[in-house]
Amino acid sequence: MRRGRRVTVAILCVAGALAGCGTPAGTDGDLTNGWPALPAASYSPPAQGSCLQGAVAAFEPSASPLRAVDCAEPHAVEVVGGGTVPDAPAPPAWDSDPSRAAYAECDKAATAYLGGDWRTGRLFPVFRMPAAATWQAGGRRYLCGIAEASDDLFAPQERTGSVKGGLSGGKGPLALACVQLSGGDLDAKGFYGTVDAVKPVACDAPHDTEFVGAWTAPAGEYPPQQKLKELAGDACYLKIAQFLGLSQTQLFQRADIYTFWTGLTANQWALGDRTAHCFLNVSSKTPLRVSVRDLGTKQLP
């Protein structure tokens, strides 16, 4: 009972003071006693060209912290741009229209920064919306970053130095060309049934696979896996034929070149990126040491 009465009296006294009941002795009537108001919460995203360190994954929503480091030090991400999303009670969901619109702007920023489409390089995008705490503090800026990949399954790889201009002219130092597969279920002809890694290598090093281009699926709902395999397989088959300088009929008559593709995950599709990497694939028993572009009907080198 005593505790309750004291609280009531305190409330009445404050109410009286606010109503002009008088200023207590030794005070100036300023409830803040001259202290300035706290500044509004703010958030400053890293500038373009900044480098960040931390855990990243391709096409995965993440709130893992990223810290700024000098680009000469090992880092995971380089900032290529950013922007602002409309105000809302909470950050946009991964598969929402605001996220897809923001990602599309990141895609443009990455192309301008790299000098070419990231999909033609040993790279993957790092897209971050503000975390919930940042959003509540007023942050509305999203982050557009690029990370180097150790393989074409988007395994992150730390690097030093900048990626800026790394795809200029389509043949920059980060361009994707020849790769070596590793996996399991090797059949009698030397082709893998399952693939665990797609490691980029120099084209004069032994390899069994070569990048022939990227293909973007039509817009729509994410297809069932079998339908997705058919769509990507057919589209990449045409790209392989064009890369070799053959008709599709001529390519079909060859039994030494197969189709291989990566990408098109559900999370990737939900963000509006519907792109697959297309590769031609030869037997691991007869590795290549040169590019086979424009090979035509000639035997494998």
C-alpha positions in Angstrom: 0.0 0.0 0.0 2.8 2.4 0.8 4.5 1.8 -2.6 1.3 2.5 -4.4 0.6 5.8 -2.5 4.1 7.1 -3.2 3.8 6.5 -6.9 0.4 8.2 -7.0 1.8 11.3 -5.2 4.7 11.5 -7.6 2.4 11.4 -10.6 0.2 14.2 -9.1 3.2 16.4 -8.4 4.5 16.0 -12.0 1.1 16.7 -13.3 0.9 19.9 -11.2 4.3 21.1 -12.4 3.3 20.7 -16.0 0.1 22.5 -15.3 2.0 25.6 -14.1 1.8 24.9 -10.3 5.2 26.5 -9.8 8.9 25.9 -10.2 10.7 24.0 -7.3 13.5 25.9 -5.7 17.0 25.3 -7.3 15.6 24.4 -10.7 15.2 26.2 -14.0 12.0 24.7 -15.1 13.8 22.8 -18.0 13.0 19.1 -17.6 16.1 18.2 -19.7 18.2 20.6 -17.6 19.8 22.1 -20.7 21.0 18.7 -22.2 20.5 18.5 -26.0 18.0 16.0 -27.4 19.4 12.7 -28.7 20.0 12.7 -32.4 17.6 10.7 -34.6 18.7 7.2 -35.4 20.5 6.8 -38.7 22.3 4.3 -40.9 25.1 4.9 -43.3 25.7 1.9 -45.7 29.2 1.4 -47.0 30.1 3.4 -50.1 30.7 1.9 -53.6 34.2 0.4 -53.7 34.3 -0.5 -50.1 35.4 -4.0 -49.1 33.7 -6.1 -46.5 34.5 -9.3 -44.5 32.1 -11.8 -43.2 30.1 -14.9 -44.1 28.2 -14.6 -47.4 26.2 -17.0 -49.6 24.7 -16.5 -53.1 21.0 -15.9 -53.3 20.4 -16.6 -49.6 18.7 -14.1 -47.2 21.2 -13.3 -44.5 21.6 -11.1 -41.5 25.2 -12.2 -40.8 27.3 -9.0 -40.0 29.8 -7.7 -42.5 32.6 -5.5 -41.3 34.6 -3.0 -43.4 38.2 -3.8 -44.2 40.9 -2.4 -46.5 40.5 -3.9 -50.0 44.2 -4.8 -49.8 43.3 -7.2 -47.0 41.5 -10.5 -47.6 37.8 -9.8 -47.9 34.6 -11.5 -49.1 32.6 -8.7 -50.7 33.1 -5.5 -52.7 30.3 -2.9 -52.7 29.1 -2.0 -56.2 26.1 0.1 -55.3 23.0 0.5 -53.2 19.7 2.3 -53.0 16.6 3.0 -50.9 13.4 1.0 -50.6 10.0 2.5 -49.8 9.1 2.9 -46.2 7.1 0.1 -44.6 6.5 -1.4 -41.1 9.2 -4.0 -41.7 12.0 -4.8 -44.3 10.7 -6.2 -47.6 10.5 -10.0 -47.8 13.1 -11.8 -50.0 10.4 -12.7 -52.7 8.6 -9.3 -52.6 8.3 -6.8 -55.4 10.4 -4.2 -53.6 13.2 -6.8 -53.2 13.0 -7.8 -56.8 13.1 -4.1 -57.9 16.1 -3.4 -55.7 17.9 -6.5 -56.9 17.4 -5.4 -60.5 19.1 -2.1 -59.7 21.9 -4.0 -58.1 22.3 -6.1 -61.3 22.7 -2.9 -63.3 25.2 -1.5 -60.8 27.3 -4.7 -60.9 27.4 -4.7 -64.7 28.6 -1.1 -64.8 31.2 -1.7 -62.0 32.6 -4.9 -63.5 32.5 -3.9 -67.1 30.4 -6.9 -68.0 27.6 -9.2 -66.8 28.6 -10.9 -63.5 27.1 -14.1 -64.9 29.9 -14.4 -67.3 32.5 -14.3 -64.5 33.7 -16.3 -61.5 31.4 -14.2 -59.3 28.1 -14.0 -57.5 26.0 -11.1 -56.2 25.6 -10.3 -52.5 22.2 -8.6 -51.9 21.3 -7.3 -48.4 18.2 -5.5 -47.2 18.5 -3.7 -43.9 18.3 -6.0 -40.9 15.2 -5.6 -38.6 17.1 -3.6 -36.0 18.5 -1.2 -38.7 15.1 -0.9 -40.2 13.6 0.1 -36.8 16.3 2.7 -36.5 15.2 4.2 -39.8 17.6 2.5 -42.2 16.1 2.0 -45.7 19.2 1.5 -47.8 20.0 -1.9 -49.4 23.4 -3.1 -50.2 24.7 -4.4 -53.6 27.9 -6.4 -53.5 29.9 -8.8 -55.5 31.9 -11.8 -54.3 34.4 -14.0 -56.0 33.5 -17.7 -56.3 35.9 -20.6 -55.9 33.6 -22.7 -58.2 30.5 -22.3 -60.3 28.3 -23.6 -57.4 28.8 -20.2 -55.8 31.2 -21.2 -53.1 32.7 -17.9 -51.7 36.4 -17.3 -52.0 38.3 -14.5 -50.2 40.3 -12.2 -52.3 42.5 -9.1 -52.2 42.3 -6.1 -54.5 39.3 -4.8 -56.4 37.0 -6.5 -58.9 36.3 -3.2 -60.6 36.6 -3.7 -64.4 37.3 -7.4 -63.9 35.0 -8.3 -66.8 35.9 -5.5 -69.2 35.7 -6.6 -72.9 34.3 -10.0 -71.9 37.8 -11.3 -71.4 38.8 -9.7 -68.1 40.7 -11.6 -65.4 37.5 -12.7 -63.7 35.9 -14.1 -66.9 34.5 -17.6 -66.7 36.0 -20.0 -69.3 37.2 -23.5 -68.7 36.4 -25.6 -65.6 37.1 -29.0 -64.1 34.3 -31.0 -62.6 34.5 -33.3 -59.7 31.8 -35.6 -58.4 30.6 -39.2 -58.2 28.8 -41.9 -60.0 31.3 -41.9 -62.9 29.9 -43.9 -65.8 31.8 -46.1 -68.2 32.2 -43.3 -70.7 33.8 -41.0 -68.0 30.8 -38.7 -67.3 29.7 -37.8 -63.8 26.3 -38.7 -62.5 26.6 -36.2 -59.6 28.7 -33.1 -59.5 30.1 -31.7 -56.3 32.4 -28.9 -57.6 32.8 -26.9 -60.8 36.3 -25.4 -60.4 37.5 -22.7 -62.9 40.9 -23.5 -64.4 43.1 -22.1 -67.1 42.1 -23.4 -70.6 45.6 -24.8 -71.1 45.2 -26.9 -68.0 43.4 -30.2 -68.1 39.7 -29.7 -68.0 36.5 -31.4 -69.0 34.0 -28.5 -69.2 33.8 -25.1 -70.9 31.5 -22.2 -70.3 29.5 -21.3 -73.4 27.1 -18.6 -72.1 24.2 -17.7 -69.8 20.6 -18.3 -70.5 17.6 -16.6 -68.9 14.4 -18.5 -68.4 11.0 -16.9 -69.2 9.2 -15.1 -66.4 6.6 -17.1 -64.5 6.2 -19.4 -61.5 9.2 -21.5 -60.5 8.9 -24.7 -62.6 9.0 -28.3 -61.2 12.5 -29.7 -61.3 11.9 -32.0 -64.3 10.4 -29.1 -66.4 13.3 -26.9 -65.3 15.9 -29.5 -66.5 14.1 -29.7 -69.8 14.0 -26.0 -70.3 17.6 -25.3 -69.3 18.9 -28.4 -71.1 17.3 -27.5 -74.4 18.4 -23.8 -74.2 21.9 -24.7 -73.2 22.1 -27.3 -76.0 21.4 -24.6 -78.5 24.1 -22.3 -77.0 26.6 -25.2 -77.2 25.8 -25.8 -80.9 26.3 -22.1 -81.6 29.6 -22.0 -79.6 31.0 -24.9 -81.6 29.7 -23.6 -84.9 27.3 -26.5 -85.5 23.6 -27.0 -86.1 21.7 -28.8 -83.4 21.5 -31.8 -85.7 25.2 -31.9 -86.1 25.8 -31.6 -82.4 23.3 -34.5 -81.8 25.4 -36.6 -84.1 28.4 -36.2 -81.9 28.6 -38.6 -79.0 31.6 -36.9 -77.3 30.0 -33.6 -76.1 27.3 -33.4 -73.5 25.3 -30.5 -71.9 25.9 -29.3 -68.4 24.3 -26.3 -66.6 24.2 -24.7 -63.1 22.0 -22.1 -61.3 18.3 -21.5 -61.3 17.7 -22.2 -57.6 14.3 -21.4 -56.1 15.8 -18.6 -54.0 17.5 -17.2 -57.1 14.2 -17.3 -59.0 12.2 -15.7 -56.2 14.5 -12.6 -56.3 13.9 -12.3 -60.1 17.1 -13.9 -61.3 16.2 -16.7 -63.7 19.7 -17.3 -65.2 21.5 -20.6 -65.8 25.2 -21.0 -66.7 25.5 -23.2 -69.8 28.6 -25.5 -70.3 29.7 -28.1 -72.8 31.1 -31.2 -71.2 33.4 -33.9 -72.4 34.5 -37.2 -70.8 36.8 -36.9 -67.9 38.8 -39.7 -69.5 39.8 -37.4 -72.4 40.4 -34.0 -70.8 41.0 -30.9 -73.0 43.9 -28.4 -72.8 42.5 -25.8 -75.2 39.2 -24.1 -75.8 36.9 -25.8 -78.3 35.1 -22.7 -79.5 34.3 -23.1 -83.3 35.5 -26.7 -83.2 32.8 -27.6 -85.8 32.9 -31.3 -86.8 36.6 -31.8 -86.1 37.7 -34.3 -83.4 38.2 -33.2 -79.9 41.8 -31.9 -79.5 
